[in-house]
Amino acid sequence: MKPKSIKPDELNKIFSELKKGDESAIGSYLVKGVRLQISKYNLSGAERVQLLYKRRRAQGLCIVCGKKVTKKNPSTDQLYRLCEEHRNKIDKGSK
């Protein structure tokens, strides 16, 4: 994942989120040509995947490939967790 370019004065906002314990501060940032990576320490593989899926769902992306999801589930009125290609392959293929 490419680092997000931010200005030096935006670091204060990120640090305040870290002090609160907010997970939205986790990420990779680029400040004046220096990469700053903020991540949790000693996560298991399952915990890393869980955070990735959570982040992708919040952004409306497919949890498998990261493509933008466009269709909504009619019963919950929320975006599906998978793109159309992976829904056909994974969800509909298992029935």
Number of C-alpha atoms within 10 A of each C-alpha: 5 8 14 12 14 12 10 10 9 10 13 10 11 17 13 12 15 15 10 9 11 12 14 10 19 16 16 15 21 16 16 10 8 10 13 13 12 14 13 10 6 8 10 9 8 9 12 14 13 13 13 14 18 14 15 19 19 11 12 19 22 23 22 13 12 15 15 18 18 13 14 12 10 9 6 8 9 11 19 20 23 25 22 17 12 16 14 12 12 12 12 9 9 7 5
